[in-house]
Amino acid sequence: MPKRGDHQLGRRINVVGTTGSGKTTVARAIAERLGLEHVELDALFWRPGWGETPDAEFLPKVDKATRGDRWVVDGNYSRTRAIVWPRADTIVWLDYSFLRVFWQLVRRTLRRAATGEELWDGCRERLASCLFSRDSILLWCVQTYWRRRRSFPEAFARPEHRHLRVLRFRTPRATAHWLRGLEG
């Protein structure tokens, strides 16, 4: 159920949620149904071998990708909010339970590690680094889940973000139902 606003969807959309919530999948579905450009922040950020793009390069990429009038961005990089959110008209927040998100993330990580799926510029998830590293995506989920859940409502309530329509979905079923109703 939407938190604020109605089911009307704009044409400059940011899909947010914790790691493993399905932001990219949902953003691709929205982009396809509405004929919008899909912008994946991770694809702009990650370099080969999981190298990070410095903000001096990353932020101009985000700026360029969101200059148009028809896009859907997926990602939570807080440093991109000053660029993306003033331009956005709608936020789709995937606010699923911790157990749901963590289970989805475990399944996705195991699948990617087993298949050697390439993500961005040769980046691949490896089982050892996902399970036994301080850089583990699973550990990142545990460390950031509750912080994001608290910080999003606070950010949405700020005066500079009051123009945003916020659609908050608590379950993948609710999200899927809503997606089925989208028309171009």
PAZAPA-4460 file (N, C-alpha, C; in steps of 0.05 Angstrom, whole numbers, plus 32768, in hexadecimal, padded with zeros to 4 digits):
% residues 184
    n_x    n_y    n_z   ca_x   ca_y   ca_z    c_x    c_y    c_z   seq   type   mol
   8011   7FE9   8000   8000   8000   8000   8012   8019   8000     1      M     A
   800B   802D   7FF0   801B   8045   7FF0   801B   8053   800B     2      P     A
   8032   805F   8011   8035   806E   802A   8029   808A   8027     3      K     A
   8030   8097   8011   8026   80B2   800C   8022   80B4   7FEE     4      R     A
   800E   80C2   7FE6   8008   80C5   7FC9   7FF5   80AF   7FC1     5      G     A
   7FF0   80AE   7FA7   7FDE   809A   7F9D   7FEC   8087   7F8A     6      D     A
   7FDD   8077   7F7C   7FE9   8064   7F6A   7FF2   8070   7F4F     7      H     A
   7FED   808A   7F4C   7FF6   8097   7F34   8015   8098   7F34     8      Q     A
   8020   8090   7F1E   803D   808F   7F1D   8048   80A4   7F0A     9      L     A
   805D   80B1   7F12   8069   80C5   7F02   807A   80B8   7EED    10      G     A
   808C   80C7   7EE2   809E   80BD   7ECD   80BC   80C1   7ED5    11      R     A
   80C1   80C8   7EEE   80DC   80CA   7EF9   80DA   80BC   7F14    12      R     A
   80E3   80A3   7F15   80DD   8091   7F2B   80F7   8087   7F37    13      I     A
   80F9   8086   7F51   810F   8079   7F5F   8105   8062   7F6F    14      N     A
   810F   804A   7F6A   8107   8032   7F79   811C   802E   7F8E    15      V     A
   8114   802E   7FA7   8126   802B   7FBE   811D   8014   7FCF    16      V     A
   8130   800B   7FE0   812B   7FF5   7FF2   8146   7FEA   7FFA    17      G     A
   8145   7FD9   800E   815F   7FCE   8018   816B   7FBB   8004    18      T     A
   8184   7FB5   8008   8192   7FA1   7FF8   8183   7F87   7FF6    19      T     A
   817E   7F7E   7FDE   8170   7F64   7FDA   8152   7F66   7FD9    20      G     A
   8147   7F7E   7FDA   812A   7F81   7FD9   811E   7F7D   7FBD    21      S     A
   812E   7F80   7FA9   8125   7F7D   7F8D   8122   7F97   7F7E    22      G     A
   8131   7FAB   7F86   812F   7FC5   7F79   8133   7FC4   7F5B    23      K     A
   8148   7FB6   7F52   814E   7FB5   7F36   8138   7FA7   7F26    24      T     A
   812E   7F91   7F31   8119   7F82   7F24   8100   7F93   7F21    25      T     A
   80F8   7FA1   7F36   80E0   7FB1   7F36   80E5   7FC9   7F23    26      V     A
   80FC   7FD6   7F25   8101   7FED   7F13   8100   7FE5   7EF6    27      A     A
   810C   7FCE   7EEF   810A   7FC4   7ED3   80ED   7FC0   7ECA    28      R     A
   80DD   7FB4   7EDC   80C1   7FAF   7ED5   80B2   7FCA   7ED1    29      A     A
   80B7   7FDD   7EE2   80AA   7FF8   7EDE   80B3   8004   7EC4    30      I     A
   80CD   8004   7EBF   80D8   8010   7EA7   80CC   8003   7E8E    31      A     A
   80CA   7FE8   7E8E   80BF   7FDA   7E77   80A1   7FE1   7E73    32      E     A
   8092   7FE1   7E88   8075   7FE6   7E86   806F   8002   7E7E    33      R     A
   807F   8015   7E86   8079   8031   7E81   808B   803D   7E6B    34      L     A
   809D   802E   7E60   80AE   8038   7E4B   80C2   804D   7E54    35      G     A
   80CC   8048   7E6C   80E0   805B   7E78   80FC   804F   7E76    36      L     A
   8110   8061   7E77   812C   8058   7E78   8131   804D   7E94    37      E     A
   813F   8037   7E96   8147   802B   7EB0   8163   8032   7EB6    38      H     A
   8168   803E   7ECD   8183   8046   7ED6   8189   8036   7EEF    39      V     A
   819D   8025   7EEE   81A6   8015   7F05   81BE   8022   7F11    40      E     A
   81BB   802D   7F29   81D1   803C   7F36   81EA   802A   7F3A    41      L     A
   81E5   8010   7F41   81FC   7FFE   7F44   820C   7FFC   7F2B    42      D     A
   81FF   7FFC   7F14   820D   7FFA   7EFA   821F   8013   7EF5    43      A     A
   8216   8029   7F00   8226   8042   7EFD   823D   8043   7F11    44      L     A
   8239   8035   7F27   824D   8037   7F3D   8263   8023   7F3C    45      F     A
   825C   8009   7F37   8270   7FF4   7F3A   8282   7FF2   7F21    46      W     A
   829C   7FF0   7F27   82B1   7FEC   7F12   82BA   7FCF   7F12    47      R     A
   82C9   7FC6   7EFF   82D2   7FAB   7EFE   82E0   7FA3   7F19    48      P     A
   82DB   7F8A   7F21   82E7   7F80   7F3A   82DC   7F8D   7F53    49      G     A
   82C3   7F97   7F51   82B6   7FA4   7F68   82C3   7FBE   7F70    50      W     A
   82D0   7FCB   7F5D   82DC   7FE6   7F63   82C6   7FFB   7F64    51      G     A
   82C9   800D   7F76   82B5   8022   7F7A   82BC   803A   7F69    52      E     A
   82A8   8046   7F5D   82AC   805E   7F4E   82AC   8076   7F61    53      T     A
   82C0   8087   7F60   82C1   809F   7F71   82A9   80B1   7F6B    54      P     A
   82A0   80BF   7F80   8289   80D0   7F7D   828D   80E5   7F67    55      D     A
   82A5   80EE   7F63   82AB   8102   7F4E   82A4   80F7   7F32    56      A     A
   82A3   80DD   7F2F   829B   80D1   7F15   827E   80C6   7F17    57      E     A
   8277   80BB   7F2E   825D   80AE   7F32   8246   80C2   7F30    58      F     A
   8248   80D8   7F3F   8232   80EB   7F41   822C   80F9   7F26    59      L     A
   8240   8100   7F16   823A   810A   7EFB   822C   80F5   7EE9    60      P     A
   8232   80DC   7EED   8224   80C7   7EDE   8206   80C6   7EE6    61      K     A
   8201   80C8   7F00   81E6   80C8   7F0A   81D7   80E1   7F00    62      V     A
   81E5   80F8   7F01   81D9   8111   7EF7   81D1   810E   7ED9    63      D     A
   81E3   8104   7EC9   81DD   8100   7EAC   81C6   80ED   7EA8    64      K     A
   81C5   80D7   7EB7   81B1   80C3   7EB3   8195   80CC   7EBB    65      A     A
   8193   80E0   7ECC   8179   80E9   7ED6   8171   8105   7ECD    66      T     A
   817E   810E   7EB7   8177   8129   7EAD   815D   8128   7E9D    67      R     A
   8156   8111   7E91   813E   810F   7E81   8125   810F   7E91    68      G     A
   810F   810C   7E83   80F4   810D   7E8F   80E8   80F2   7E94    69      D     A
   80F5   80DC   7E8B   80E8   80C2   7E8C   80FD   80AC   7E94    70      R     A
   80FE   80A7   7EAE   8111   8093   7EB8   8107   8086   7ED1    71      W     A
   8113   806F   7ED6   810F   8062   7EF0   812B   8059   7EFA    72      V     A
   8132   8063   7F11   814C   805E   7F1D   8148   804A   7F34    73      V     A
   815A   8036   7F35   815A   8025   7F4C   8174   8028   7F5C    74      D     A
   8171   802B   7F76   8189   802E   7F87   8184   8040   7F9E    75      G     A
   8196   803C   7FB2   8194   804A   7FCC   81AB   805B   7FD3    76      N     A
   81BC   8061   7FC1   81D4   8071   7FC8   81CB   808C   7FD3    77      Y     A
   81CF   8090   7FED   81C5   80A9   7FF9   81D2   80C1   7FED    78      S     A
   81EA   80BE   7FE4   81F8   80D6   7FD8   81EC   80DE   7FBD    79      R     A
   81DB   80CD   7FB1   81CE   80D4   7F98   81B3   80E1   7F9C    80      T     A
   81A9   80E1   7FB4   818F   80ED   7FB9   818D   810A   7FB1    81      R     A
   81A2   8119   7FB6   81A2   8136   7FAF   819F   813A   7F90    82      A     A
   81A5   8126   7F81   81A1   8127   7F64   8186   811B   7F5C    83      I     A
   8181   8103   7F65   816A   80F3   7F5C   8150   80FD   7F68    84      V     A
   814E   8100   7F81   8134   8106   7F8E   8128   8121   7F86    85      W     A
   8137   8137   7F82   812B   814F   7F79   811F   814C   7F5D    86      P     A
   812A   813B   7F4D   8120   8136   7F32   8109   8122   7F31    87      R     A
   8109   8110   7F44   80F5   80FA   7F44   80DA   8106   7F4C    88      A     A
   80C5   80F7   7F43   80AA   80FE   7F4C   809E   80E8   7F5D    89      D     A
   80AA   80D0   7F5B   809F   80B9   7F69   80B6   80A8   7F75    90      T     A
   80B1   809E   7F8D   80C3   808B   7F9A   80B2   8071   7F9E    91      I     A
   80BE   805B   7F95   80B2   8041   7F9A   80C4   8034   7FAF    92      V     A
   80B9   8030   7FC7   80C9   8025   7FDE   80C1   8009   7FE3    93      W     A
   80D4   7FF6   7FDE   80D0   7FDA   7FE4   80D8   7FD6   8001    94      L     A
   80C5   7FD6   8013   80C9   7FD5   8030   80C0   7FB9   803A    95      D     A
   80CF   7FA5   8033   80C8   7F8A   803A   80D5   7F82   8055    96      Y     A
   80CB   7F6D   8061   80D6   7F64   807B   80F3   7F5B   8078    97      S     A
   8101   7F5C   808E   811D   7F54   808D   8120   7F37   8084    98      F     A
   8110   7F25   808F   8112   7F09   8087   810E   7F05   8069    99      L     A
   80FA   7F13   805E   80F4   7F11   8041   810C   7F1A   8031   100      R     A
   8116   7F32   8038   812D   7F3D   8029   8146   7F2C   802C   101      V     A
   814B   7F23   8044   8164   7F14   8048   8162   7EF9   8039   102      F     A
   814B   7EEC   8039   8148   7ED3   802B   814B   7ED8   800D   103      W     A
   813F   7EED   8002   8142   7EF3   7FE6   815F   7EF8   7FDF   104      Q     A
   816D   7F06   7FF0   8189   7F0C   7FEC   819A   7EF3   7FEC   105      L     A
   8196   7EE1   7FFF   81A5   7EC8   8001   81A0   7EB8   7FE7   106      V     A
   8187   7EB5   7FDF   8182   7EA6   7FC6   818F   7EB3   7FAE   107      R     A
   818D   7ECD   7FAB   8199   7EDB   7F94   81B7   7ED8   7F95   108      R     A
   81C3   7EDB   7FAC   81E0   7EDA   7FAE   81EA   7EBE   7FA7   109      T     A
   81DD   7EA9   7FB2   81E5   7E8E   7FAB   81E2   7E88   7F8D   110      L     A
   81CC   7E92   7F81   81C8   7E8E   7F64   81DD   7E9B   7F54   111      R     A
   81E3   7EB4   7F5B   81F8   7EC3   7F4C   8213   7EB6   7F4F   112      R     A
   8219   7EAE   7F67   8234   7EA2   7F6C   8236   7E87   7F5D   113      A     A
   8220   7E77   7F5D   8221   7E5D   7F4F   8222   7E60   7F31   114      A     A
   8215   7E74   7F26   8215   7E77   7F09   822B   7E89   7EFE   115      T     A
   8238   7E98   7F10   824D   7EAA   7F07   8242   7EC2   7EF7   116      G     A
   8229   7EC8   7EFD   821B   7EDE   7EEF   822B   7EF8   7EF1   117      E     A
   822F   7F05   7EDA   823D   7F1F   7EDA   8229   7F34   7EE0   118      E     A
   8230   7F46   7EF2   821F   7F5C   7EFA   8226   7F75   7EEB   119      L     A
   823C   7F82   7EF1   8244   7F9B   7EE4   8262   7F99   7EDF   120      W     A
   826A   7F9F   7EC7   8287   7FA0   7EC0   8297   7F89   7ECB   121      D     A
   828D   7F71   7EC8   829B   7F5A   7ED1   8299   7F53   7EEF   122      G     A
   8289   7F63   7EFD   8285   7F5D   7F1A   8274   7F44   7F1C   123      C     A
   827E   7F32   7F2D   826F   7F19   7F32   8270   7F14   7F50   124      R     A
   8259   7F09   7F5A   8259   7F02   7F77   8266   7EE7   7F7A   125      E     A
   8277   7EE6   7F8E   8285   7ECD   7F95   827C   7EC4   7FB0   126      R     A
   8277   7EAA   7FB2   826C   7E9F   7FCB   827D   7EA7   7FE3   127      L     A
   8297   7EA4   7FE1   82A9   7EA9   7FF8   82A7   7EC6   8001   128      A     A
   82A6   7ED9   7FEE   82A5   7EF5   7FF6   8289   7EFD   8000   129      S     A
   8275   7EEF   7FF6   8259   7EF4   7FFF   8254   7EE9   801B   130      C     A
   8261   7ED4   8022   825C   7EC7   803C   8271   7ECD   8051   131      L     A
   828A   7ED0   8049   82A0   7ED0   805D   82B1   7EEA   805B   132      F     A
   82A5   7F00   8054   82B4   7F18   8050   82A6   7F2F   805F   133      S     A
   82B6   7F43   8067   82AA   7F5B   8072   829B   7F6B   805D   134      R     A
   82A0   7F65   8044   8292   7F72   802E   827A   7F62   8025   135      D     A
   8271   7F4F   8034   825B   7F3D   802D   8241   7F4D   8029   136      S     A
   8233   7F47   8013   821A   7F54   800E   8205   7F4C   8023   137      I     A
   8208   7F34   802E   81F6   7F2B   8043   81FA   7F3A   805D   138      L     A
   8213   7F3F   8063   821A   7F4F   807B   8210   7F6C   8077   139      L     A
   8214   7F76   805F   820A   7F91   8058   81EC   7F94   805D   140      W     A
   81DD   7F7F   8055   81C0   7F80   805A   81BA   7F81   8078   141      C     A
   81C7   7F70   8087   81C3   7F70   80A4   81CA   7F8B   80B0   142      V     A
   81DF   7F97   80A7   81E8   7FB1   80B2   81D7   7FC9   80AA   143      Q     A
   81CA   7FC7   8093   81BC   7FDF   8089   819D   7FDD   808A   144      T     A
   8192   7FC6   808D   8175   7FC3   808A   8166   7FD6   809C   145      Y     A
   816A   7FD5   80B6   815A   7FE5   80C9   8160   8002   80C6   146      W     A
   8179   8009   80C0   8180   8025   80BD   8170   8031   80A5   147      R     A
   816F   8023   808F   8160   802D   8078   8143   802F   807E   148      R     A
   8138   801B   808C   811C   801B   8092   8114   8034   80A3   149      R     A
   8126   803D   80B4   8122   8055   80C4   8127   806E   80B3   150      R     A
   813B   806E   80A3   8144   8086   8095   8132   808E   807E   151      S     A
   8125   807C   8070   8115   8083   805A   80FD   8095   8062   152      F     A
   80ED   808D   8076   80D7   809F   807D   80E0   80BB   8086   153      P     A
   80F7   80BC   8094   8102   80D6   809C   8109   80E6   8083   154      E     A
   8116   80DA   8070   811E   80E8   8057   8105   80F1   8047   155      A     A
   80F1   80E0   8045   80D9   80E7   8036   80CB   80FF   8042   156      F     A
   80CD   8102   805D   80BE   8117   806B   80CC   8132   8069   157      A     A
   80E4   8133   805F   80F2   814C   805E   80E5   815F   804A   158      R     A
   80E4   8179   804F   80D6   818C   803E   80DE   818A   8020   159      P     A
   80F8   8186   801B   8101   8185   7FFF   80F8   816C   7FF0   160      E     A
   80ED   8158   7FFF   80E4   813F   7FF2   80C5   813C   7FF2   161      H     A
   80B8   8150   7FFB   809A   814E   7FFD   808C   814C   7FE2   162      R     A
   809A   8153   7FCD   808E   8151   7FB2   808C   8134   7FA9   163      H     A
   809B   8122   7FB6   809C   8106   7FAE   8083   80F7   7FB5   164      L     A
   8078   80E8   7FA2   8063   80D4   7FA8   8072   80BB   7FB2   165      R     A
   806C   80B2   7FC9   8079   809B   7FD4   8066   8083   7FD4   166      V     A
   806D   806E   7FC6   805E   8056   7FC5   806E   8041   7FD5   167      L     A
   8063   8038   7FEC   8071   8026   7FFE   8064   800A   7FFC   168      R     A
   8073   7FF7   7FF5   8069   7FDB   7FF3   8077   7FCA   8008   169      F     A
   8066   7FBB   8017   8070   7FAB   802D   8075   7F8E   8026   170      R     A
   806B   7F85   800F   806F   7F69   8007   8073   7F68   7FE9   171      T     A
   8082   7F54   7FE0   8085   7F50   7FC3   806A   7F4B   7FB5   172      P     A
   8057   7F3E   7FC3   803C   7F3A   7FB7   802E   7F55   7FB2   173      R     A
   8030   7F67   7FC5   8023   7F82   7FC0   8031   7F90   7FA9   174      A     A
   804B   7F8E   7FA8   805A   7F9A   7F92   8052   7F8E   7F77   175      T     A
   8051   7F74   7F76   8049   7F66   7F5D   802D   7F6E   7F54   176      A     A
   801B   7F6F   7F67   7FFF   7F77   7F61   7FFF   7F93   7F55   177      H     A
   800D   7FA5   7F61   800F   7FC1   7F57   801B   7FC2   7F3C   178      W     A
   8031   7FB3   7F38   803E   7FB3   7F1D   802B   7FA9   7F07   179      L     A
   801B   7F95   7F0D   8008   7F8B   7EF9   7FF5   7FA0   7EF0   180      R     A
   7FEF   7FB3   7F02   7FDC   7FC9   7EFB   7FE8   7FE0   7EEC   181      G     A
   8003   7FE0   7EE8   800F   7FF7   7EDA   800A   7FF5   7EBC   182      L     A
   8004   800C   7EB1   8001   800E   7E94   8012   8025   7E8A   183      E     A
   801B   8023   7E72   802B   8038   7E66   801B   8051   7E60   184      G     A
***
